[in-house]
Amino acid sequence: MKRTATDLRAHLYEVLDGVAKTGRPVEVTRGGVALCIVRKELPRRPRKTPRTLPDLIVGDPDDLIHMEWPWAAGRDL
């Protein structure tokens, strides 16, 4: 999107919010010089593989196998 400096001044916060939300840069012309407003970082895309949590279990994971679970009484899990 292209804008003049005067137009940018009148709509500065709208332009900044738009760049932040969409990531699309805005070109501003001032005195014959083209300037660009861009978002520094693009949002992260969702991972295609689930992340792992290696430190989720505190202790020995093998102890969980032989643990009695009250909610699972009588079920063959």
C-alpha positions, 0 to 999 in steps of 0.5 A: 500500500502506498501513502503520502506523508500527509496521509500517513500523518492523518491516519498514523495509528490506523496504518500502524495497527494495520501493518501490525495486524496483517504484516503487509508493509506500507510505502510512504513517500516524503520529498520524493524519497520512498520509505517503508513501514514494515513489521519487524517479526512475522507471527509464528506459524503453528507447528506441524508436529506436536512439541515435546515436554521432556521435563513434564514428569518429575521423577521416574516415569516407570513408576507411573506404570504400576501406580494405582489410579482411583478413577481407573478402578475396574477398567482394563486400560 
